[in-house]
Amino acid sequence: MDNIRILLAEDDNNLGNLLKNYLTAKNYETSLFTNGSFALEGFAVRIYNLCILDIMMPEMDGLTLAKEIRLKNPEMPIIFLTAKNQKEDIIEGFKSGADDYITKPFSMEELLYRIEAILRRTSNTIYNKKEETYNIGGYTFDTLKQILSYRDQPIKLTTKESELLELLCRHGNQILERNFALKTIWIDDNYFNARSMDVYITRLRKYLKKDPAVKILNIHGKGYKLIS
Protein backbone atom coordinates (compact mmCIF):
# COMPACT_ATOMS: atom_id res chain seq x y z
CA MET A 1 0.00 0.00 0.00
CA ASP A 2 3.10 2.28 -0.18
CA ASN A 3 2.68 5.56 -2.08
CA ILE A 4 -1.11 5.28 -2.35
CA ARG A 5 -2.35 8.86 -2.27
CA ILE A 6 -5.95 9.81 -1.51
CA LEU A 7 -7.58 13.18 -2.11
CA LEU A 8 -10.27 13.77 0.52
CA ALA A 9 -12.72 16.65 0.04
CA GLU A 10 -14.93 17.14 3.12
CA ASP A 11 -16.13 20.49 4.51
CA ASP A 12 -16.97 19.10 7.97
CA ASN A 13 -13.68 19.67 9.80
CA ASN A 14 -14.36 17.09 12.49
CA LEU A 15 -15.30 14.32 10.06
CA GLY A 16 -12.58 15.32 7.61
CA ASN A 17 -9.82 15.17 10.22
CA LEU A 18 -11.20 11.93 11.61
CA LEU A 19 -11.13 10.32 8.16
CA LYS A 20 -7.70 11.71 7.35
CA ASN A 21 -6.20 10.43 10.60
CA TYR A 22 -7.77 7.00 10.14
CA LEU A 23 -6.59 6.63 6.54
CA THR A 24 -3.12 7.89 7.47
CA ALA A 25 -2.98 5.27 10.22
CA LYS A 26 -3.78 2.68 7.52
CA ASN A 27 -0.75 3.93 5.55
CA TYR A 28 -2.67 5.91 2.96
CA GLU A 29 -1.12 9.32 2.25
CA THR A 30 -4.22 11.51 2.56
CA SER A 31 -4.66 15.18 1.64
CA LEU A 32 -7.71 16.91 3.15
CA PHE A 33 -9.44 19.85 1.44
CA THR A 34 -12.37 21.69 3.01
CA ASN A 35 -14.13 22.73 -0.18
CA GLY A 36 -14.34 21.71 -3.82
CA SER A 37 -12.31 24.62 -5.18
CA PHE A 38 -9.35 23.89 -2.91
CA ALA A 39 -9.61 20.20 -3.79
CA LEU A 40 -9.51 20.92 -7.53
CA GLU A 41 -6.43 23.10 -7.05
CA GLY A 42 -4.80 20.34 -5.02
CA PHE A 43 -5.65 17.74 -7.64
CA ALA A 44 -3.86 19.81 -10.29
CA VAL A 45 -0.52 19.82 -8.47
CA ARG A 46 -0.24 16.23 -7.16
CA ILE A 47 -0.75 12.71 -8.40
CA TYR A 48 -3.51 10.79 -6.58
CA ASN A 49 -4.69 7.19 -6.76
CA LEU A 50 -8.25 7.78 -5.52
CA CYS A 51 -10.60 10.65 -4.59
CA ILE A 52 -13.20 10.69 -1.80
CA LEU A 53 -15.64 13.55 -2.29
CA ASP A 54 -18.43 14.84 -0.08
CA ILE A 55 -21.36 15.80 -2.29
CA MET A 56 -22.49 18.85 -0.31
CA MET A 57 -19.60 21.36 -0.10
CA PRO A 58 -19.20 25.15 -0.39
CA GLU A 59 -17.45 26.85 -3.30
CA MET A 60 -17.84 23.76 -5.52
CA ASP A 61 -20.00 20.70 -4.74
CA GLY A 62 -18.73 17.15 -5.07
CA LEU A 63 -20.63 16.43 -8.28
CA THR A 64 -19.11 19.42 -10.06
CA LEU A 65 -15.70 18.59 -8.64
CA ALA A 66 -15.97 15.00 -9.91
CA LYS A 67 -16.77 16.23 -13.42
CA GLU A 68 -13.76 18.57 -13.35
CA ILE A 69 -11.52 15.76 -12.11
CA ARG A 70 -12.81 13.47 -14.87
CA LEU A 71 -11.87 16.09 -17.46
CA LYS A 72 -8.29 15.99 -16.18
CA ASN A 73 -8.15 12.23 -15.59
CA PRO A 74 -11.01 10.10 -16.96
CA GLU A 75 -9.72 6.99 -15.12
CA MET A 76 -9.49 8.49 -11.62
CA PRO A 77 -11.42 6.34 -9.08
CA ILE A 78 -14.00 8.37 -7.14
CA ILE A 79 -16.04 7.56 -4.02
CA PHE A 80 -18.84 9.90 -2.98
CA LEU A 81 -19.85 10.59 0.62
CA THR A 82 -23.58 11.24 0.72
CA ALA A 83 -26.48 11.69 3.13
CA LYS A 84 -29.36 9.20 3.10
CA ASN A 85 -31.79 11.70 1.53
CA GLN A 86 -29.59 12.42 -1.49
CA LYS A 87 -30.74 9.61 -3.79
CA GLU A 88 -30.98 11.89 -6.81
CA ASP A 89 -27.44 13.09 -6.13
CA ILE A 90 -26.26 9.47 -6.04
CA ILE A 91 -27.73 8.89 -9.50
CA GLU A 92 -26.08 12.08 -10.74
CA GLY A 93 -22.85 10.92 -9.12
CA PHE A 94 -22.79 7.72 -11.11
CA LYS A 95 -23.59 9.70 -14.26
CA SER A 96 -20.54 11.84 -13.55
CA GLY A 97 -18.41 8.74 -13.38
CA ALA A 98 -18.30 7.78 -9.69
CA ASP A 99 -17.04 4.29 -8.88
CA ASP A 100 -18.88 3.97 -5.57
CA TYR A 101 -20.70 5.89 -2.85
CA ILE A 102 -21.05 5.48 0.89
CA THR A 103 -23.95 6.79 2.95
CA LYS A 104 -23.44 8.74 6.17
CA PRO A 105 -23.16 7.63 8.89
CA PHE A 106 -20.74 4.82 8.03
CA SER A 107 -18.11 2.76 9.77
CA MET A 108 -14.43 3.35 9.05
CA GLU A 109 -14.03 -0.32 8.17
CA GLU A 110 -16.77 -0.09 5.54
CA LEU A 111 -15.01 2.88 3.92
CA LEU A 112 -11.69 1.02 4.05
CA TYR A 113 -13.25 -1.99 2.32
CA ARG A 114 -14.70 0.20 -0.45
CA ILE A 115 -11.29 1.82 -0.97
CA GLU A 116 -9.50 -1.54 -1.11
CA ALA A 117 -12.06 -3.01 -3.50
CA ILE A 118 -11.74 -0.10 -5.93
CA LEU A 119 -7.95 -0.05 -5.82
CA ARG A 120 -7.77 -3.79 -6.44
CA ARG A 121 -10.10 -3.38 -9.39
CA THR A 122 -8.40 -0.37 -10.93
CA SER A 123 -4.72 -0.84 -10.19
CA ASN A 124 -3.32 -4.37 -10.32
CA THR A 125 0.28 -3.19 -10.59
CA ILE A 126 0.58 -0.75 -7.71
CA TYR A 127 -1.87 -2.31 -5.29
CA ASN A 128 -2.25 -5.90 -4.24
CA LYS A 129 -3.15 -6.20 -0.60
CA LYS A 130 -4.69 -9.65 -0.87
CA GLU A 131 -2.57 -12.37 0.67
CA GLU A 132 -2.62 -15.76 -1.04
CA THR A 133 -1.62 -17.84 2.01
CA TYR A 134 -2.17 -17.40 5.74
CA ASN A 135 -0.66 -19.38 8.62
CA ILE A 136 -3.21 -19.89 11.40
CA GLY A 137 -1.48 -21.67 14.26
CA GLY A 138 -0.69 -25.12 12.86
CA TYR A 139 -2.94 -24.53 9.85
CA THR A 140 -2.17 -23.20 6.39
CA PHE A 141 -4.94 -21.45 4.49
CA ASP A 142 -4.62 -21.12 0.70
CA THR A 143 -7.15 -18.44 -0.29
CA LEU A 144 -6.85 -19.07 -4.03
CA LYS A 145 -7.46 -22.81 -3.82
CA GLN A 146 -9.83 -22.35 -0.85
CA ILE A 147 -8.03 -25.10 1.04
CA LEU A 148 -7.38 -25.18 4.79
CA SER A 149 -4.64 -27.67 5.69
CA TYR A 150 -3.49 -29.12 9.01
CA ARG A 151 -0.41 -31.36 8.92
CA ASP A 152 -0.98 -32.12 5.25
CA GLN A 153 -4.65 -32.93 5.85
CA PRO A 154 -6.58 -30.62 3.48
CA ILE A 155 -10.13 -29.37 3.89
CA LYS A 156 -11.79 -27.92 0.81
CA LEU A 157 -13.79 -24.86 1.86
CA THR A 158 -16.87 -23.46 0.19
CA THR A 159 -16.61 -19.96 -1.26
CA LYS A 160 -18.48 -18.39 1.67
CA GLU A 161 -16.35 -20.30 4.20
CA SER A 162 -13.21 -19.16 2.43
CA GLU A 163 -14.31 -15.52 2.21
CA LEU A 164 -15.26 -15.42 5.88
CA LEU A 165 -12.03 -17.08 7.02
CA GLU A 166 -10.02 -14.68 4.87
CA LEU A 167 -11.73 -11.68 6.50
CA LEU A 168 -10.96 -13.15 9.92
CA CYS A 169 -7.32 -13.66 8.92
CA ARG A 170 -7.01 -10.12 7.61
CA HIS A 171 -8.27 -8.93 11.02
CA GLY A 172 -6.10 -11.45 12.92
CA ASN A 173 -6.12 -10.71 16.67
CA GLN A 174 -8.40 -7.75 15.97
CA ILE A 175 -12.18 -7.48 15.99
CA LEU A 176 -13.96 -8.26 12.74
CA GLU A 177 -17.15 -6.22 12.96
CA ARG A 178 -20.24 -8.35 12.41
CA ASN A 179 -22.06 -5.90 10.13
CA PHE A 180 -18.91 -5.27 8.11
CA ALA A 181 -18.52 -9.01 7.47
CA LEU A 182 -22.18 -9.33 6.50
CA LYS A 183 -22.06 -6.42 4.04
CA THR A 184 -18.76 -7.59 2.60
CA ILE A 185 -19.75 -11.22 1.96
CA TRP A 186 -23.55 -11.32 1.98
CA ILE A 187 -24.07 -7.69 0.78
CA ASP A 188 -27.09 -7.30 3.10
CA ASP A 189 -26.94 -7.49 6.91
CA ASN A 190 -30.52 -8.74 7.34
CA TYR A 191 -31.63 -11.31 9.93
CA PHE A 192 -31.46 -14.33 7.62
CA ASN A 193 -27.96 -13.54 6.40
CA ALA A 194 -26.86 -12.99 10.00
CA ARG A 195 -28.12 -16.46 10.95
CA SER A 196 -26.37 -17.87 7.90
CA MET A 197 -23.08 -16.31 8.99
CA ASP A 198 -23.48 -17.86 12.44
CA VAL A 199 -23.65 -21.28 10.77
CA TYR A 200 -20.44 -20.59 8.84
CA ILE A 201 -18.66 -19.41 11.98
CA THR A 202 -19.64 -22.70 13.65
CA ARG A 203 -18.25 -24.65 10.69
CA LEU A 204 -14.97 -22.75 10.76
CA ARG A 205 -14.59 -23.40 14.49
CA LYS A 206 -15.07 -27.10 13.80
CA TYR A 207 -12.39 -27.06 11.09
CA LEU A 208 -9.94 -25.23 13.36
CA LYS A 209 -10.43 -27.27 16.55
CA LYS A 210 -7.39 -29.52 15.89
CA ASP A 211 -5.15 -26.73 17.14
CA PRO A 212 -6.29 -25.66 20.64
CA ALA A 213 -4.38 -22.37 20.32
CA VAL A 214 -6.65 -21.29 17.46
CA LYS A 215 -10.00 -19.81 18.46
CA ILE A 216 -12.73 -17.65 16.95
CA LEU A 217 -14.06 -15.57 19.83
CA ASN A 218 -17.46 -13.90 20.03
CA ILE A 219 -17.01 -10.24 21.00
CA HIS A 220 -20.37 -9.29 22.46
CA GLY A 221 -22.15 -6.55 20.54
CA LYS A 222 -19.29 -6.18 18.06
CA GLY A 223 -18.28 -9.26 16.12
CA TYR A 224 -15.55 -11.89 16.09
CA LYS A 225 -11.85 -12.18 16.75
CA LEU A 226 -9.54 -14.86 15.34
CA ILE A 227 -6.64 -15.64 17.69
CA SER A 228 -3.83 -18.08 17.07
N, C-alpha and C positions, 0 to 999 in steps of 0.2 A: 504494500500500500504506500511505499515511499513516493514522494513527489506528486501525490494526488492533491490537486488544488480545487477547492470549492468556493464559488462565489455565492454568498448568502445575502439576500436583500430582504430586510425585515425592519419595519419602522418602530415596532415595539422594542424598546431598548432592553427591557428585562428578558423577554423571550429571545431576542437576538443574541444577547450575551450568553444566555444559558445554552443555546444551540451551538454557538461558536466554541464555548468552553468544552462542551461535550464532544463535538467533532474533533477538536484539537486533541483531546485526551485519547481519541481513537486513531490518532496519527494522520488525520486529514488536515492539510494546511488550509485554513478557512479565513476568508476575508469578509468582514461584515460591513454592509452599507445600509444606511438608515432611510434612504429613499431611492426611487428608480433612476433619477438623474445621476446621482453619485455612483450607483451601481454600473450604469452604462459607461461612465467615464473610466471606472475601474476595470471594466471588461476590455476596454480599448488598449490598456497599457500592460496587461498581464495575460498569460496563458492559463486557462482553467480547464478542468476535466469535466465539471458538472456545475450547474446553477440551480440554486434553491430560491424561489421567488415568492414572496407574499403577494397575493393578488391586490389587496387594498393598501396602497401606499401613496404618500403625498408626492408632489412634483411630477412623477410618472408612475402609473400603476403597473402591476406585474404583467398584465396582458400586453400592454404597449411595449414594456421592456423586453418581453420575450420575442416579440416581432422584430424589434431592433437588433437583438442578439442573433436571431435567425438570419437577418440580412448580412451580418458579419461572418457568421459561422453556421451554415444550415444543419450541421451534424451535431451541434452542441446539445448534450442531454440536459433536460430541464424538468424540475419537479416544482409543482405549485403548492403553496400552503394556502388553504382556503377554509372559510367558515362553512358550517353546515347548510346555511341558507343561501349559498352562492352556486346553486346548481347550473344556472345559465352561464355563470362565469367559467365553470368547469368545462362546459361544452365549448365555449369560446377558447378556453385554454388549449384544448386538444386541437381545435382548428388552427391555432397559432403554432402548433407543433410540439406541445408538451409531451413528455414521455410518461409522466405519472403525476398524480396529485395526492395530497394527504390532508385529511380533514382535522381541523382543530376541535377539541384538544386531542393530542396524540401522544403515544409513548415514544421515548427516545429510541428504544429498540426497534419499533416499527419503522421510524424514519431511517435508522441505520440499515435495516433490511432492504428498504426500497432503494437506498443509495447503492448498496452492494449488488442488488439484482440488476440495476441499470448499468453499472460499470462493468459487470461481467458480460452483459449483453452487447455493450458498445465498444469495449476495449479489451480484446483478448490478449494483446501484447503487453500492455502496461499494467494490467490488473488481473490477478488470478489468486484470489484468497482461498479458494476451495482446496482443502487438503484431500489427497486421494486415500491416505491410510492413517488410521489413528491407532495408538496403543492404549488399551483400557485395562490396566492391571496386567493379568496374564493373557488377555485377549488381543487379537489383531482384527481391526475392522477395515475392510476394503470397500470404500464407498462406491467405486465404479462397478465392481462385480457384485455389490450388495451381499458380501459374505463376511460373517463374523466367525472367527476361528479361535479355538482354545486348544493348545497343544496339538496342532495339526488336525483337529476335529472341526470341520467346517459346518456352519449353519447358514443355509441360504435364506436371506431375509426377503420379505415382500417389499415393495416400493415404499409403502407408508412406514413400515418398520425401519427401513433404512434411512428415510428422511428424518424421522423422529430421533433416531439414535445419532445421526449426524448433527442435528441441532443441539442435542445434549452434549456431544463431544466438543462442539464449538464453544459451548458455555461451560466447559469442564471446571468443576469446583466453584461455579457461579450459578446463580439462579436463572433458570430458563422460565421466563414468564409464561403462564398458562395461555393467556389470550394471544400472545405473540406467536406461540407454537401453533395454536389453532388457525390463526389467520395466515400463517406462513404455509402450512401443509394442507389444511382443509378449506382455506379461503374464508369460511364463515365460522364464527365462534358460537353457533347456536347450541342448544341443549343436546341434540342428538350427536353432533360432531364431538362435543365435550365427552359424552359417554363413550363414543368410539375411541377417543384418544386414551381414556382410562384403560380400555381393553388392551391397547397397544403397549401402554406402559407396563401392564401386568405381564404381557408376553416378553418384553425386553428384560424385565427383572428375572423371569424364569430362565432366559438364555444366559444371563450373566451370573447366575447363582453359583457356578463352579468355582469362582474366585470370591471368597468371603470379604476381600478388601474392596470389592466393587459393589456400590450400592446406588440406587436411584431413590433419593429422599423426597418425600412430600414436604414442601414448604408451605405451611398453612396460609391460605389467602393470597398466595403469590404464584407458586408453580412447582418446579422440580429442580433438583440439583444432582448431577452425576458426580460421585466421588470415587476415586480409585487410588 
